Amino acid sequence: MPGVLTGCAGEHFVAYRLSAMRYLVALTRGGSPSVDLMAWTLDGNKSVAIQVKTAERAFKPATKKNPGYWEWIIGSKKPLRGESIFYAFVDLKVGTGEPPEVFIVPADVVATHLIGFPRKEPEKFWFVGEEEDKEKWRERWDLIEEALGTSTGGGSEHPIPNP
């Protein structure tokens, strides 16, 4: 799948999930330099910005040298920061027959956990999630609910199921 289609699939998937949670959602114009989505409460009083990063298959299984982990390219520009900004890391799981997974991570956390892989692409930063941290960020839609003041206190699983 061409990279632009992969990115669009992730953005639309996150927009679908947020819409199903009863938020107003707007996708920014293609090529927006900072955020991909904006989400508002129905009354329009609170909003969050979301940068979506998508991979066809983000999970890298454990090997003798490395534990299992997920990885997404962030890009070469400085990462976003702010308490009302989130990253949604989407693993489409292409070819596995499994539904996509979304990892919701506050932008300030992402900014402090970026790494570079000089041998891969020295001009780009990557966000890597360790297998042991999966439940810390996987399907954490409640973080967005909390930022929007609509938290139901339901923990990390939202009642809207993955397709």
C-alpha positions as CSV (number, residue, x, y, z in Angstrom):
1,M,0.0,0.0,0.0
2,P,1.5,3.4,-0.9
3,G,2.6,5.4,2.1
4,V,0.0,8.2,1.5
5,L,-2.8,5.6,1.6
6,T,-1.5,4.1,4.7
7,G,-1.5,7.5,6.4
8,C,-5.0,8.3,5.2
9,A,-6.3,4.9,6.4
10,G,-4.9,5.6,9.9
11,E,-6.3,9.1,10.0
12,H,-9.8,8.0,8.9
13,F,-9.7,5.1,11.4
14,V,-9.0,7.4,14.3
15,A,-11.6,9.8,13.1
16,Y,-14.1,7.0,13.0
17,R,-13.3,5.9,16.5
18,L,-13.6,9.5,17.9
19,S,-16.9,10.1,16.0
20,A,-18.3,6.9,17.4
21,M,-17.4,8.2,20.9
22,R,-19.6,11.2,20.1
23,Y,-17.0,13.8,19.4
24,L,-16.9,16.3,16.6
25,V,-14.0,15.5,14.4
26,A,-12.3,17.3,11.6
27,L,-9.4,16.1,9.4
28,T,-7.0,18.9,8.6
29,R,-6.1,19.6,5.0
30,G,-3.5,17.2,3.5
31,G,0.0,18.1,4.2
32,S,-0.8,20.0,7.4
33,P,2.6,20.6,9.1
34,S,1.4,20.0,12.7
35,V,-1.8,18.0,13.3
36,D,-4.0,15.6,11.4
37,L,-7.2,15.7,13.4
38,M,-9.0,18.1,15.7
39,A,-11.7,16.7,18.1
40,W,-14.2,18.8,20.0
41,T,-16.9,18.2,22.6
42,L,-20.4,18.5,21.2
43,D,-20.8,21.9,22.8
44,G,-17.6,23.0,21.2
45,N,-16.1,24.2,24.4
46,K,-13.0,21.9,24.6
47,S,-10.8,20.5,21.9
48,V,-7.7,18.4,21.4
49,A,-5.3,18.1,18.5
50,I,-4.1,14.7,17.3
51,Q,-1.2,13.7,15.2
52,V,-1.7,10.3,13.6
53,K,1.2,8.0,12.7
54,T,0.3,4.8,10.9
55,A,2.2,1.7,10.0
56,E,1.0,-1.3,8.0
57,R,2.6,-3.6,10.5
58,A,4.2,-1.8,13.4
59,F,4.8,-4.8,15.7
60,K,8.2,-6.4,15.5
61,P,8.1,-9.8,17.2
62,A,10.7,-10.7,19.8
63,T,14.0,-12.2,18.7
64,K,17.0,-13.5,20.6
65,K,18.5,-10.0,20.6
66,N,15.4,-7.8,21.0
67,P,12.1,-8.0,22.9
68,G,8.9,-7.5,20.9
69,Y,8.2,-3.8,20.1
70,W,6.2,-1.4,17.9
71,E,7.8,1.3,15.9
72,W,6.5,4.3,13.9
73,I,8.4,7.0,12.0
74,I,7.7,10.4,13.5
75,G,9.6,12.3,10.8
76,S,12.4,14.9,10.8
77,K,10.7,17.9,12.3
78,K,10.6,18.7,16.0
79,P,7.9,16.7,17.9
80,L,4.7,18.4,19.0
81,R,4.2,19.3,22.7
82,G,1.3,20.4,24.8
83,E,-1.3,19.0,27.2
84,S,-4.1,19.1,24.7
85,I,-2.0,17.4,21.9
86,F,-1.9,13.6,21.4
87,Y,-0.3,11.2,19.1
88,A,-2.4,8.3,17.8
89,F,-0.1,5.5,16.6
90,V,-2.1,3.1,14.4
91,D,-1.0,-0.4,13.6
92,L,-3.1,-1.5,10.7
93,K,-1.9,-5.1,11.0
94,V,-2.2,-5.5,7.2
95,G,-2.3,-9.1,6.1
96,T,-2.8,-10.5,9.6
97,G,-6.6,-10.7,9.6
98,E,-6.6,-8.8,12.9
99,P,-8.3,-5.4,13.5
100,P,-6.1,-2.3,13.8
101,E,-4.8,-1.3,17.1
102,V,-4.4,2.3,18.2
103,F,-2.0,3.6,20.8
104,I,-2.9,7.0,22.3
105,V,0.1,8.8,23.8
106,P,0.3,12.3,25.1
107,A,2.6,14.5,22.9
108,D,4.8,15.4,25.9
109,V,5.5,11.7,26.5
110,V,6.3,11.2,22.8
111,A,8.7,14.1,22.8
112,T,10.8,12.6,25.6
113,H,10.8,9.1,24.1
114,L,12.0,9.6,20.5
115,I,15.0,7.8,19.3
116,G,17.1,7.9,16.1
117,F,18.3,5.0,14.1
118,P,21.5,6.3,12.4
119,R,21.9,3.2,10.2
120,K,18.2,3.2,9.1
121,E,17.3,6.8,8.4
122,P,19.6,9.3,10.3
123,E,17.4,12.3,9.5
124,K,14.3,10.8,11.0
125,F,13.0,10.2,14.5
126,W,11.1,7.1,15.6
127,F,8.7,6.3,18.4
128,V,9.3,2.8,19.8
129,G,6.9,1.1,22.2
130,E,8.2,-1.8,24.2
131,E,6.0,-4.9,24.4
132,E,5.9,-4.5,28.2
133,D,4.4,-1.0,27.8
134,K,1.6,-2.2,25.5
135,E,-1.2,-1.8,28.0
136,K,0.0,1.6,29.1
137,W,-1.0,3.2,25.7
138,R,-3.0,0.6,23.8
139,E,-6.6,1.8,23.1
140,R,-6.2,4.6,25.7
141,W,-9.1,6.7,24.4
142,D,-9.8,7.6,28.0
143,L,-6.8,10.0,27.9
144,I,-8.6,12.0,25.2
145,E,-11.9,11.8,27.1
146,E,-10.1,13.1,30.2
147,A,-8.5,16.0,28.3
148,L,-12.0,16.9,26.9
149,G,-13.6,16.7,30.3
150,T,-15.8,13.8,29.3
151,S,-14.1,10.9,31.1
152,T,-16.4,8.2,32.3
153,G,-13.7,6.6,34.5
154,G,-14.0,3.5,32.4
155,G,-10.3,2.7,32.2
156,S,-8.3,2.1,29.1
157,E,-11.0,0.2,27.2
158,H,-13.7,2.3,25.5
159,P,-17.1,0.6,24.9
160,I,-16.8,1.3,21.1
161,P,-15.3,-1.9,19.8
162,N,-12.7,-2.2,17.1
163,P,-14.3,-3.3,13.8
